[in-house]
Every structure is written in C-alpha cells, then in structure tokens.
Amino acid sequence: MKIITSTRDRYRDVAVRASVIFFVLADISRIDPMYQYSLQFFVKLVQHEVLATEKPADYSEENPVMLQRHLGNIILRLTLSTYEQVCRGLFNKDKTILSLLICTAIERHSRRLMEDEWQYFIRASALVPNELPPLPPGLSFLSRQQWELTVALFRSVFCFRNLEGHLVDDTDSWKEFIQSDAPQDAELPGNWSEKLNAFQRILLIRCFREEKLFFALTDYVRCTMGPRFVEPPPFSLEVALSDSSPTVPIVFILSQGADPMGALQNFAQSQGRSLQYVSLGQGQGENAKRLIATCRKNGSWALLQNCHLSKTFMPELELQVAALQQHGANINADFRLWLTSMPTDFFPIFVLQNSIKLTNEPPTGLKANMVRCFSEITEEEFEFFGEEQRMGKYSKRTAFKKLLYGLCFFHSVVLERKKFGPLGWNVRYEWNDTDFHVSKQWLRLFFEEQDVIPWESLEYIIGQINYGGRVTDPQDRGILQTILRAYLRPDIMKNDFKFSSSGNYYAPPAGSLSSFMEHIQQMSLVDEPEVFGMHTNANLRYQLQVSQYLLSTVVSTQPRIGSGGGGSTGAGGGAATTPEEEVKRKCEEFEASLPEVLLREEAGPKSFTTLESGLPNSMSTVLAHEMVKYNKLITAMRKSIHELQKALRGLTLLSADLDAMYESFLTDQVPRLWSAVGYTSLKPLGSWYRDFLQRVQFIRTWVQNGEPTCFWIGGFFNPSAFMTGVFQAFSRAEGVSVDKLGFSFQVMDEEVARIEAGPERGCYVYGIFTDSWRWDGTRGVMADSLPGEPYASLPVVHFLPEPHHKMGPGWHCVPLYRTVVRAGVISSLGASSNYVLSIEVPTDKESDYWQLMGAACVCALAI
C-alpha cells in the first residue's frame, strides 16, 4: 500500500494536468453539441501516453531529476495528444479556441494568469462602471468604447491600477501604440513592456484594438505552449482508421459545401475495402439496420449518410453502437462503421462520446476555391469547342474558356464575400458546387446552341435562377447581379481586362487547362478587399468579427461565475465584489435611474392635436404607439428587477428567467425578459441602458413640448411606422394618395442644435450612421470611408414626400437598416424586418461601386 501511495504521489503532477485538460474537454460541448468526449475516452488517452512515453535505459524513479524530466515528457505528450485528437473533430473556427482554453486553463491553475485578469478578458464590458470619469482632453483620440474599457481595466485589474496616469502623462506614445497597424507586435510605451507579462499585454489589445485580439491570442498560445498548438493536424483518414476499431465508429461532422463521400470511396478502394452506404431519410431505418448487420459479418465498411435527416432513427443508432461494443468479439475485425451528420442537438451523445470524430470543410480563400473549381474540369470539357467554331466575332473555344474562368471567379467571389458578414451579404446563403456545375452546364449549352454570346440570358439564368434562386433579400439580389456583370461581360474577352484596380486578377489568355491552373497557382493566398470591390476597412471588420466570435465562444464555455474577481483586488486594493453583490448593485442602479412610464397627462397642448377635418394628426398617432411600447418595456424592466431583488434576498424562487437575467447582468447582455418586449438592438447591456434612457427622454420631450424640430431616427421602436406617419401627414395636407408618394432627400449643412424650426413639409431626421461610406460635406457627395473608420455620422437629412417621385441620375439608393446586422425576417412582400427604407444620396461614382462596397445606413451601432 505504501508503494502504491508513493508511486501515486510521484505522478501527482500528471494527474493535475490531466484534470485541468479534462475539464476543458467537458466545457467545449457548450460550443457545439457534437463536441462530446467521455471520461472513458480520456482515461484511455492518459493511460496510453503514460505507457508510451519513453524512459532512458538508466531511468530510476528514485532520481528526482530523472523523475521530473520523465513527468514533464508525459505531461507534454498528454497535452499535445489531447489537442491533436480533439482538434480533428472541431471546425476550423474552433481549433484556436481549443488551444487557447487549454493554455489559459493551465496558466490559471498555476497562478501565472490571475483571476482578475481572466475576468476582465471575458467580461470587460460588464465591468464598466455606470458613472464614467470624464475623458481627459489629451485622450480625445480614444472612442467612447475604448475609454469605457480603459476605466474598467485600471479599476478591475491590479497591475493596471496606474494606467490612467501613464496614459495622460505619455499621450503621444500611447496614441502611436494604439493606432499602429499591428499593436500586438508593437513596443509598449515607457517601461510597460517590462512590467507586463504576455497575457496582461493581451488585455491592452482587448481594451484598445479588439480586432487584433485573434492575432495576439494566437501569438500568446504559440509562445506559451509551442508552435504545434497553433498548427492543427491535417485531415487524415489513415490516422482516423488506425485509431478506430470495429466497435468504435467514425463520425464525420459535416459543414455546408463539404461532402466526404468521394474521399471516403477513394480511401476504401486504396485500403482494399468494400464501402456500402445508405443515405438516411424517411423510411431508411430498416435499410440502415440491415446494412450494419451485413457488414459486421462480412467485414465491409458501412456508411450511414446524413444522420441529421433521420431524427427518429437516432435512438436505434445508439442501440446499434452499444451492441457493437457488447458483442465486439463476434464482429469481423475489418468492419468499420462510418457516419456523417450536420451538427444537431439530437445526435446521440453516447455515440459521439464513443467514436472518432472528424471534420472536413471546404477550402477557404479565393485561390483555394478557384483551384477546386478548375480541378473538377476535365481536359475534354475544357477543349470541347473547336477553334474554327465561331461565337459572333470570337472563336467558341476562346470565348468558352474565358467565360468559364469568369464563372469560376464569380463563384469564388460570392462564396468568399460571406466571411465579411453583413458587409458581404445581408443573409448567409449556402451556395455550393452544385450551383457552379449547373451554371457551367448552361454555359456550355448556350455555346452549343447559339452563334453569338447571349449575355442577357446568361445573366438571367445564372444570376436570377441558379444562384439567385437561393437569395431572399432584395439588396443581396442586386449585389449578386452586380458581381456577375463584373465577370461575365464582353470586356472579359480582352487580354488586358482586369477584374480589380490592382491589376492582379484577370482572365489569362485562352491557352491549355494546365496554363489556367498555373495562372491560378500564382494567385495570392491573401485576398485583399479590393478584389471584392470593398474598402480596406472590410478587413478590419472581418478581423473584429473573428475576434468577437472567439471571445463570445470562450465566454460560452465558462461555468457559472463563482466569484466576481477571484479574490483579486481592485484599483484601491480592496476585495473584489462577489457576483451576487455585483448583480445587487446593478439592480439598485437600474432601479434608481429607471424612468417613470410615459403619461398622456404630461402632454403639452401641441402634442396630441387634430386636423381641421377632425382626423388625428398622423404624428400624434405615431407618438401614442411609441408611448405604449416604451411603457410596456419600462413596466417589464421594473417588474423583473424587483423580482430578481426578492430572489437574491431569498424571498422568492429564482426562476429560469430570473436566473438568465442574473447571468445577463454578469456578462453585460440585455436580459431576454427585456429584449422580448424591447426594440431591436445589438448593444451590450451598459450601452443599451444608456441608449434606452436617451430614447425615453426623446419621447418624453416630444410628449411635453410637442413635435421636435428634428426627429431622432434611432429613438423609435418602429422607424418604418414613423415614415408611414410622415407620408400620411403629407397626404392629408396635400390631398395626395399615400401609395403615390415617395421620398426625396436633402443632406443638410446645419447641425441639429442650430435648427430652430422644422420644415413646412416632410421632416428633418438625425442620428443616421453611414456604414462603409461617409458624407463629403465639401463636395456634397458620397465618399469612401476614412481608414479605420467604417462608420460615420450622417448630418441632418430632410425627408420630403413627393408624388410620383423618381430618382434622377447622379444619385445612389442607400438602404437604411435598424442595426449593423442587416438580416431580418423576410415578409410576404419580400421586405426585411430590419430594413427601414432606402435613402437617395448624391454620388459621383457608379451605383455598382457602392453596391459592391456594401454601402448602407444604420439607425444604431452595436456599441
């Protein structure tokens, strides 16, 4: 017994590391329900690594130096092996998150990463105080969000307690650091580089330049854990097969655009195995059972495709896998069970925990997509038309090759624009290889049957039907047509025609298939935004999107917060508050500042008026509706705050809704109880509440003083209803039918504060933000965004109703959305619930330019 105890104590460090890693694996199931790993799997992995770690010939556990070196080798192998085995079953977007979670869990356990630092990393915006100190004049280059996070940083993280003074004393150096192109690699001002460790430096990036956080965290993991933890292992069927057995199935977790069927068939052939499959769906359950029974006897491989399409078969699948484990000795040793499924929450956890998981995603990047398209084009297909055949003034062979390249480029561009989020497409469409292949067949058919290139027919079939058939958003449909016209156009026949201003992208001369592939292989791996017709700011938006996904995903894996600061100290050296104390404080602050409901008794004589005809003023009706909606929200907020306070005092049960509200307060999210009766918003809780107070005050001022001279578009629950009210007011005043009216627009030179009276007709509107463009007041036209400033404020705009209004030349229709996430629910009329209307703005550039840029307006930002 003493020997066992002694040996166990010697290996305690290995057990500690194993414990830390296992809890990370238990947490990642919160990212995706398919990421399931059992204790049994992990125990086998630990045992294997302990036994597989080599020992020197003269090894002795009595030698403490040798023992520690051996334990260090086991720990390294265990950590790396866990990462590599789990990594192959994760989507690419989650692989860096896994390495980060392992790294930070190890660092937190060893106390090299302090709890106050970790809490700021995952909850920075929740730590922003309601009462902010004024921004020092020398720090005017900081945005409001940056200043909020800065205050939270020096108040919440002990090592930054003197940051405010240093910022003020060395403004120029800090400005240079914050505004540098790569702050994650830049030298810190003063002696901060010596004072801060690697993770503390990341907190500065988190505070000042969130879009660079992904790069900073990747470098942090590389430096802390080693380069192999940021280089995921390549997709390998051979490795998966060697790790599997007749009783351990292999599960392909699918993503849109990736089908492992071809690769698996080729692999089975190379291994000399017979692959038999059933595509699951309605009525295929019995066929699947027979397939498994047959294959387990004769040693063939069984493949059940698309398990996510057969929910009713999943309990039976669990029984089948359990039977494999129970009767393993009676199963042919060559048998393997392969499964494919999209992520779904009804896939049996037992199967996931007792299987090898693999992901196989389509390539990303313009070059990779072009290679994929051309690799599926045969020599016979490419050279189908003869040089002597004519297509108008062109050889059919030359024209077909040029247009085929343009089609491939179009396909690659529409796929890659998705990475830019709403800047690329309002809705994320799942185009795939089928769309390309069908369009390619149509292109060939037109060339076989026509003597001239039917440009309009190609544009209609490819843009409106093949690809456009998936498009639901009207704005996206226009962008799709614009992209198609950029590549399938007569100019593509010219050898000097370029797809973008840089001249790096173009259709090569109509040579051989191999020459086209050589041309594609010379393309850059890095896609600059200009190839998509976008501003360089699009890259910053993409980087911010990646960093925010990483942050939100890490937060989602965290267990319920157990302590507000882990016993850390704040800037004043006092003990940090507990989560319950923090929630109580927020409840008290909200309760104290929550406005009273809006009452008609407050109304002044100009607020609710009637026309000479006796009809109510249209704007009075809009105001009344807004009052009802805001009062409903105020009442719900007051009631839920009161109930949460009672629950925290133990006077009532903490319901599921109140528990979610508690968590929302800690993570700076708007509670569902509020958003369910609230307006559309993407702001975190702190910003949302300040915005809410301003909105209520805007409506209250209207109630008390009458119609404002300028209307704040972001202050309405329903901006579209406000626009309808403006139309109705004009209609009743001028005797014109509402359905014949449209808006003309004039961007004003005056500031809101200087406008003393509203217009005779229409209304003045302020609070509109430009997205991916700005207003050039000097020239009076649309202009490109300034570098690093994707959003800008639009001056006051005069909305003037006009009968039979038509837009003239030199104007561009810019869609106005409620939020920066432009997607919404598409109505039966084809309009998005997030869409308000389109604003006509003067421009000296083509409308296609602004469409590709993703130019839009929004009523409210996400900060």
Secondary structure, 3 states (H helix, E strand, C coil): CHHHHHHHHHCHHHHHHHHHHHHHHHHHHHCCCCCCCCHHHHHHHHHHHHHHCCCCCCCCCCCHHHHHHHHHHHHHHHHHHHHHHHHCCCCHHHHHHHHHHHHHHHHHHCCCCCHHHHHHHHHHHHHCCCCCCCCCHHHCCCCHHHHHHHHHHHHHCHHHCCHHHHHHHCHHHHHHHHCCCCCCCCCCCCCHHHHCCHHHHHHHHHHHCHHHHHHHHHHHHHHHHCHHHHCCCCCCHHHHHHHCECCECEEEECCCCCCCHHHHHHHHHHCCCCEEEEECCCCCHHHHHHHHHHHHHHCCEEEEECHHHCHHHHHHHHHHHHHHHHCHHHCCCCCEEEEEECCCCCCCHHHHHCCEEEECCCCCCHHHHHHHHHHCCCHHHHCCCCCCCEECCEEHHHHHHHHHHHHHHHHHHHHHHHHHHHHCCCCCCCCCHHHHHHHHHHHHHHHHHCCCCCHHHHHHHHHHHHCHHHCCCHHHHHHHHHHHHHHCCHHHHCCCCCCCCCCCCCCCCCCCHHHHHHHHHCCCCCCCHHHHCCCCHHHHHHHHHHHHHHHHHHHHHCCCCCCCCCCCECCCCCECCCHHHHHHHHHHHHHHHCCCCCCHHHCCCCCCCECCCCCECHHHHHHHHHHHHHHHHHHHHHHHHHHHHHHHCCCCCCCHHHHHHHHHHHHCCCCHHHHCCCCCCCCCHHHHHHHHHHHHHHHHHHHHHCCCCEEEHHHCCCHHHHHHHHHHHHHHHHCCCHHHEEEEEEECCCCHHHCCCCCCCCEEEECCEEECCEEECCCCEEECCECCECEEECCCEEEEEEECCCCCCCEEEEEEECCCCCCCCECCCCCECCEEEEEEEECCCCHHHHHHHCCEEECCCCC
